[in-house]
Amino acid sequence: MNIVLLDPRQTESELWSISAKRQLEHLRAHVDVQAGDTLKVGVREGKRYLTEVLSVTEQQIQLKPIAEEAIPAKLPVTLIVAMPRPKVLRRLIMDSVTLGVEKIILLHSYRVDKSYWQTPFLQQLQHYIDLGLEQAGDTVAPKIELYKRFKPFVEDVLPLMIHSDCPAYVAHPYELQKMPAGIAHSCTIIIGPEGGFIPYEIELLKKNGCQAVSLGSRIIRTETVIPYVLGRLFSA
Amino acid sequence: MNIVLLDPRQTESELWSISAKRQLEHLRAHVDVQAGDTLKVGVREGKRYLTEVLSVTEQQIQLKPIAEEAIPAKLPVTLIVAMPRPKVLRRLIMDSVTLGVEKIILLHSYRVDKSYWQTPFLQQLQHYIDLGLEQAGDTVAPKIELYKRFKPFVEDVLPLMIHSDCPAYVAHPYELQKMPAGIAHSCTIIIGPEGGFIPYEIELLKKNGCQAVSLGSRIIRTETVIPYVLGRLFSA
């Protein structure tokens, strides 16, 4: 937690307050925050501030803003991921949010176990988004969309997202063309499930405007490949 | 598991055998391997083969090699990481091995909790190396070294690792100079603990030949920053 994310209504009066149990516990255990300390605070979907701590009690911490701070820029990328196992989903959301992905789409695919769509984590996405934002020092949540049918998404929705200045790259190990690096434009990245997309899916993605590109001969897990690809693409 | 890693003694006779419980269970549960199937196999510290499955029993799977396969190249990088929490250590080892890091050094630092050096995971590193190799399709384990004293390491060991064609980069958020991208030479990367290196440590690293470089204004967790940096550095 590198900033404390507050709801706008907690910052309406002159004195701001932190009252969420999770945040109070973290600040007590890891920061040992005291009156007089400064604390970085972000207002959900709003600005970020350096604040001064005025008082600390069991139930709340009172603050006042001192100075506005810059919010880190987002990466101009939409990440489309075949719905992963619940444990992987949690990390994937947190990491993508931390790294500044603008939009995340969770997609069904042939090798995705249908039970993954029943995970209670899908009801807790906001919590993992918050953790990612507080880690990064960001205040603006990415958009998250779910598509439980592969073909209609790829044929009807995906083509509208692809332009000459916003290409779509699907990571596929058996391609000769390499994933680009150091790009200066926006793009969409598509990451398959464990075991990969099936040939029919790769063909359908290509037919609908995606470029299949390789990341080399090592086979990398979903949760690892996402930061690896983002570091590669946006290194300019 | 994208290859099955075998000890050389399991491949000494004409017929090879898989007998480790972990591997047998994985192959039964996830691959449903049958006689006549092909299976990718790596010999520890040796070559990689496509094999044919000859028989499958509760206790073992018998194979014979059909053709030799290429082993993915390593990244020419030494990764020095402040000793992380046990849970993070496990992921960090697996991911670094999967991505092809040549050498991993775990280092003490002011903000590293001393109890981290007592974790039983340190006795199980070989297991997590194996999982990383089997994920990547690699057979060659990286070297892993532990240094429990920061200053003697930085003053006496680290300088011997730094050359004009092998620089050392320490990730530090407050630097103007950016982490390089798309390099074509080897290097050493140094990643601090949660909360970062203290100023004294950064100064000592710089005095001993390291370049402090920034990864931008987002603060990224250790386990996420490693694939992110490797993707950025080795994108050429």
Interface residues (C-beta under 8 A of the other chain):
Chain A: N2 A70 P72 A73 D95 T98 L99 G100 Q135 A136 G137 D138 A181 G182 G216 S217 R218 I219 I220 R221 T224 V225 I226 P227 Y228 V229 L230 G231 R232 S235 A236
Chain B: N2 A70 P72 A73 D95 T98 L99 G100 Q135 A136 G137 D138 A181 G182 G216 S217 R218 I219 I220 R221 T224 V225 I226 P227 Y228 V229 L230 G231 R232 S235 A236
